[in-house]
Each structure stands twice: as C-alpha cells, then as structure tokens.
Amino acid sequence: MGANCSSGTIIWWEIPLHSFPAHSRWEECLSKDEIARRDRFATSLLRQRFYATRVACRGLLGNLLSRNPAGLEFVVSAHGKPSLRDIGWQFNVTHSEDIMLLAASASYPVGIDVEYVKRRIEIEAVGRRFFLPEEMDAIDGDHRRFLQVWTAKEAVLKALGTGIAGGLEAIRIDLNPVRLGACTLPGGPVSLQALTVHSDYIAALAAVTESKPCVEQQPWPGWERLMN
C-alpha cells in the first residue's frame, strides 16, 4: 500500500471491523501474547473484534513502514500507550463497536478516539464527574456534543501518553468547532481536531505539537489486499 506523506503529516485510517474474515492463516502475523489475549475474551464477537484490530494495526503499519507485519515489535508504556520498538513512527489506535481508527506520524506523539453515538450514557452523572461546568453548559444535555467533548479529551490524554489517569477534568474542550480551551497541559502544547467518520460515530485526533499538522485520511485497502 504505502503512503505518500511528509514527515510533518499525520495519516489515519477508518477500518470496518464487521467485514473481517477471520482466516486462521492471519494468526501467523500475531504474537503469542496477542493470540492469548484474544482467546481470553468471553464472546466470539469480542474475540473477532480484537483479532481484527491487531491484524489491521500490524498490516497497515507494516505496509506503511515496508516491514513484515509479523516482525513488528510493540512495547507498552506504564500508562498503557503502545509504541513500536526501535522505530521512530508514533501511532495510536481506537475502536468502538464495528469500526477502528489508526493514526500514525513520523513527527508527533498522536492520540485518537472514537465512540459509538448509540451508546447509552448518563450524561449528567458522567459529566459532573469528568467535565467542567462550562463544558456541561455547552453540551446542554445533547448526546452528540457530549461525545465530541469526551472523544476530544481522550484523544488529548492519549497523545500525551497519560490516558484517563491524566485527568479528563484537567482538560477544557470548547465546541463549534471542537478545540482546546484555556488550560495547562502537563506534556506541552497539543493540536486537536474532530474527524469525519461514519455517521454513527464521533471521533477526535490530537498531536503533541504547537503547530497545526497536516492530517490526511488514507483509503482502507480491504482485508484481503491488506495482508497480501
């Protein structure tokens, strides 16, 4: 596949998990740990989604870097953020229900998050715990606006490498458009933007950089082409 992009560009893909044909031959590209993690899921649907995300992650990054997908080695930080061992490219993965998003950059730490809009959420209860009063006023009980703020906060914390432990309530998100509000981040300046994905989902992308990076969506090649 390959991707034509400059070093300052963030590239990302939207991957449909529901169409994944779970061929056993694709187990060859996974590590023993990944196979063991897949097999621990309680249902076949969850096992298939995990299997698909790992195959897509290895296949897309392998093609991007001209590496054998099976030969990629992943390490995980103390806060749970994965990275590639001995390779300069940064990446991040997210999935919800039937789609997965993958972002990658040669220049910046990146974070990406997606949520299914039909997921049931107690907006007031969750918002009072994790959101600022100004954010709750902007959300005004609206489900999609709630998810815009949630995915933006998650993407920022994932880019910084802290995850939710970094404090959702420490980040202020403004809407229309989605952007960082006035707040002090522990890991430096962050660029943030909403992503346009399938209408049943809300997504956001963040990168640790002062400048606004070029962001390019790459076409999904399909499962068979991905692994050939």
RODO-2510 file (C-alpha; in nm, 4 decimals, decimal comma):
residues 228
     n   res          X          Y          Z
     1     m     0,0000     0,0000     0,0000
     2     g     0,2381     0,2687     0,1221
     3     a     0,1525     0,6314     0,1976
     4     n     0,2827     0,9494     0,0380
     5     c     0,3224     1,1973     0,3201
     6     s     0,5709     1,4425     0,4588
     7     s     0,7398     1,3943     0,7962
     8     g     0,5071     1,6567     0,9456
     9     t     0,1885     1,4815     0,8346
    10     i    -0,0453     1,2666     1,0438
    11     i    -0,2128     0,9905     0,8480
    12     w    -0,5145     0,7927     0,9618
    13     w    -0,7426     0,5134     0,8527
    14     e    -1,1033     0,4116     0,9250
    15     i    -1,1316     0,0321     0,9321
    16     p    -1,4620    -0,1642     0,9232
    17     l    -1,4375    -0,4468     1,1747
    18     h    -1,7678    -0,6142     1,0823
    19     s    -1,6314    -0,7276     0,7435
    20     f    -1,3268    -0,9018     0,8915
    21     p    -1,2913    -1,2567     0,7526
    22     a    -1,1234    -1,4364     1,0425
    23     h    -0,8927    -1,6600     0,8404
    24     s    -0,6768    -1,8718     1,0661
    25     r    -0,3777    -1,8021     0,8409
    26     w    -0,3665    -1,4462     0,9757
    27     e    -0,2730    -1,5791     1,3188
    28     e     0,0780    -1,6112     1,1780
    29     c     0,1239    -1,2346     1,1943
    30     l     0,0223    -1,2083     1,5614
    31     s     0,2423    -1,2613     1,8635
    32     k     0,1728    -1,5394     2,1142
    33     d     0,0656    -1,2729     2,3621
    34     e    -0,1858    -1,1241     2,1166
    35     i    -0,3353    -1,4665     2,0466
    36     a    -0,3601    -1,5385     2,4200
    37     r    -0,5279    -1,2009     2,4816
    38     r    -0,7768    -1,2661     2,2001
    39     d    -0,8663    -1,6079     2,3371
    40     r    -0,9412    -1,4669     2,6825
    41     f    -1,2389    -1,2632     2,5573
    42     a    -1,5689    -1,4117     2,6701
    43     t    -1,7610    -1,3974     2,3394
    44     s    -1,6828    -1,4756     1,9773
    45     l    -1,7791    -1,1198     1,8776
    46     l    -1,5263    -0,9650     2,1179
    47     r    -1,2604    -1,2161     2,0130
    48     q    -1,3181    -1,1331     1,6460
    49     r    -1,3040    -0,7569     1,7056
    50     f    -0,9765    -0,7866     1,8959
    51     y    -0,8354    -1,0184     1,6281
    52     a    -0,9362    -0,7713     1,3548
    53     t    -0,7830    -0,4702     1,5315
    54     r    -0,4496    -0,6471     1,5761
    55     v    -0,4395    -0,7685     1,2143
    56     a    -0,5290    -0,4207     1,0847
    57     c    -0,2742    -0,2499     1,3083
    58     r     0,0076    -0,4824     1,2021
    59     g    -0,0930    -0,4839     0,8369
    60     l    -0,1289    -0,1069     0,7967
    61     l     0,1861    -0,0204     0,9941
    62     g     0,3830    -0,2947     0,8203
    63     n     0,2824    -0,1625     0,4775
    64     l     0,3477     0,1964     0,5807
    65     l     0,6980     0,1138     0,7055
    66     s     0,7756    -0,1529     0,4418
    67     r     0,8145    -0,4084     0,7207
    68     n     0,6866    -0,7611     0,7667
    69     p     0,3710    -0,7203     0,9824
    70     a     0,4663    -1,0271     1,1857
    71     g     0,8078    -0,8759     1,2615
    72     l     0,6797    -0,5579     1,4250
    73     e     0,7504    -0,5425     1,7983
    74     f     0,5266    -0,3409     2,0279
    75     v     0,6036    -0,2041     2,3718
    76     v     0,3526    -0,0561     2,6155
    77     s     0,4189     0,2392     2,8459
    78     a     0,3391     0,2454     3,2159
    79     h     0,0128     0,4224     3,1281
    80     g    -0,0796     0,1667     2,8623
    81     k     0,0138     0,3536     2,5430
    82     p     0,1608     0,1223     2,2761
    83     s     0,4565     0,2127     2,0565
    84     l     0,6845     0,0426     1,8066
    85     r     1,0173    -0,0817     1,9355
    86     d     1,3192     0,0860     1,7675
    87     i     1,1067     0,2634     1,5038
    88     g     1,0610     0,6404     1,5034
    89     w     0,6999     0,6439     1,3869
    90     q     0,4344     0,7089     1,6513
    91     f     0,0862     0,5600     1,6307
    92     n    -0,2374     0,5247     1,8221
    93     v    -0,5423     0,3012     1,7881
    94     t    -0,9049     0,3235     1,8970
    95     h    -1,2150     0,1179     1,8296
    96     s    -1,5827     0,1219     1,9186
    97     e    -1,8445    -0,1312     1,8126
    98     d    -1,7739    -0,2030     1,4442
    99     i    -1,5061     0,0476     1,3481
   100     m    -1,1420     0,1019     1,4307
   101     l    -0,9288     0,4104     1,3700
   102     l    -0,5500     0,4114     1,3417
   103     a    -0,3346     0,7267     1,3319
   104     a     0,0390     0,7416     1,2637
   105     s     0,3049     1,0136     1,2431
   106     a     0,6810     1,0299     1,1964
   107     s     0,6919     1,3632     1,3812
   108     y     0,4489     1,3792     1,6722
   109     p     0,3026     1,1685     1,9511
   110     v    -0,0598     1,1186     1,8483
   111     g    -0,3845     1,0214     2,0181
   112     i    -0,7109     0,9176     1,8563
   113     d    -1,0500     0,8256     1,9997
   114     v    -1,3879     0,7141     1,8627
   115     e    -1,7244     0,6499     2,0286
   116     y    -2,0493     0,4947     1,9047
   117     v    -2,3275     0,7531     1,9151
   118     k    -2,5956     0,4989     2,0140
   119     r    -2,4073     0,4019     2,3285
   120     r    -2,6203     0,4762     2,6343
   121     i    -2,4608     0,7310     2,8675
   122     e    -2,5801     0,9015     3,1828
   123     i    -2,4748     1,2459     3,0625
   124     e    -2,5366     1,4339     3,3848
   125     a    -2,3761     1,1757     3,6139
   126     v    -2,0665     1,1233     3,3976
   127     g    -2,0389     1,4915     3,3106
   128     r    -2,0469     1,6083     3,6713
   129     r    -1,7543     1,3755     3,7455
   130     f    -1,5293     1,4414     3,4463
   131     f    -1,6363     1,7653     3,2742
   132     l    -1,6048     2,1318     3,3607
   133     p    -1,9169     2,3413     3,4248
   134     e    -1,8514     2,5397     3,1053
   135     e    -1,8417     2,2149     2,9067
   136     m    -2,1672     2,0925     3,0594
   137     d    -2,3302     2,4249     2,9685
   138     a    -2,2128     2,3849     2,6065
   139     i    -2,3318     2,0221     2,5938
   140     d    -2,6742     2,1155     2,7345
   141     g    -2,7836     1,7500     2,7554
   142     d    -2,7038     1,6772     2,3881
   143     h    -2,5662     1,3257     2,3322
   144     r    -2,3503     1,4038     2,0276
   145     r    -2,1998     1,7142     2,1885
   146     f    -2,1211     1,5078     2,4978
   147     l    -1,9319     1,2564     2,2826
   148     q    -1,7495     1,5358     2,0994
   149     v    -1,6110     1,6562     2,4313
   150     w    -1,5390     1,3034     2,5568
   151     t    -1,3502     1,1903     2,2455
   152     a    -1,1534     1,5166     2,2367
   153     k    -1,0418     1,4753     2,5980
   154     e    -0,9499     1,1106     2,5393
   155     a    -0,7520     1,1938     2,2246
   156     v    -0,5531     1,4635     2,4076
   157     l    -0,4693     1,2361     2,7016
   158     k    -0,3733     0,9532     2,4658
   159     a    -0,1443     1,1868     2,2699
   160     l     0,0204     1,2952     2,5968
   161     g     0,0588     0,9291     2,6916
   162     t    -0,1247     0,9534     3,0227
   163     g    -0,4624     0,8027     2,9392
   164     i    -0,7600     0,8794     3,1618
   165     a    -0,5251     0,8772     3,4620
   166     g    -0,4032     1,2151     3,3323
   167     g    -0,7349     1,3685     3,4339
   168     l    -1,0284     1,4268     3,1980
   169     e    -1,1349     1,7162     3,4174
   170     a    -0,7951     1,8882     3,3708
   171     i    -0,8635     1,9477     3,0006
   172     r    -1,1082     2,2090     2,8761
   173     i    -1,2770     2,1456     2,5426
   174     d    -1,4659     2,4144     2,3522
   175     l    -1,7190     2,3294     2,0824
   176     n    -1,8198     2,4709     1,7420
   177     p    -1,5602     2,3780     1,6328
   178     v    -1,4031     2,1207     1,8639
   179     r    -1,0848     2,2743     2,0056
   180     l    -0,8799     2,3032     2,3220
   181     g    -0,9963     2,5716     2,5597
   182     a    -0,7824     2,7618     2,8063
   183     c    -0,5982     2,5011     3,0142
   184     t    -0,2444     2,4000     3,1089
   185     l    -0,1355     2,0587     2,9848
   186     p     0,1456     1,8639     3,1558
   187     g     0,3088     1,7378     2,8365
   188     g     0,3253     2,0553     2,6286
   189     p     0,1051     2,2132     2,3617
   190     v    -0,1425     1,9911     2,1798
   191     s    -0,3171     2,0299     1,8452
   192     l    -0,6728     1,8925     1,8384
   193     q    -0,9398     1,8399     1,5751
   194     a    -1,2587     1,6434     1,5151
   195     l    -1,2521     1,3736     1,2468
   196     t    -1,5264     1,2995     0,9967
   197     v    -1,6141     0,9305     1,0220
   198     h    -1,9226     0,7108     0,9735
   199     s    -2,2327     0,8987     1,0907
   200     d    -2,2919     0,6530     1,3761
   201     y    -1,9621     0,7567     1,5373
   202     i    -1,7853     1,0624     1,6817
   203     a    -1,4050     1,0857     1,6655
   204     a    -1,1169     1,3189     1,7511
   205     l    -0,7441     1,3341     1,6794
   206     a    -0,4711     1,5054     1,8840
   207     a    -0,0964     1,5539     1,8425
   208     v     0,1686     1,6939     2,0751
   209     t     0,2814     1,9954     1,8718
   210     e     0,2470     2,3749     1,8736
   211     s     0,1742     2,3892     1,5018
   212     k    -0,1334     2,2563     1,3249
   213     p    -0,0181     1,9432     1,1401
   214     c    -0,1364     1,8291     0,8009
   215     v    -0,3866     1,5457     0,8521
   216     e    -0,4576     1,3003     0,5709
   217     q    -0,7050     1,0143     0,5694
   218     q    -0,5736     0,7123     0,3812
   219     p    -0,8081     0,4802     0,1892
   220     w    -0,8843     0,1469     0,3506
   221     p    -0,7409    -0,1194     0,1164
   222     g    -0,9671    -0,4045     0,2294
   223     w    -0,8737    -0,7090     0,4334
   224     e    -0,7519    -0,9356     0,1527
   225     r    -0,5343    -0,6685    -0,0088
   226     l    -0,4028    -0,5575     0,3302
   227     m    -0,2396    -0,8917     0,4079
   228     n    -0,1242    -0,9842     0,0557
***
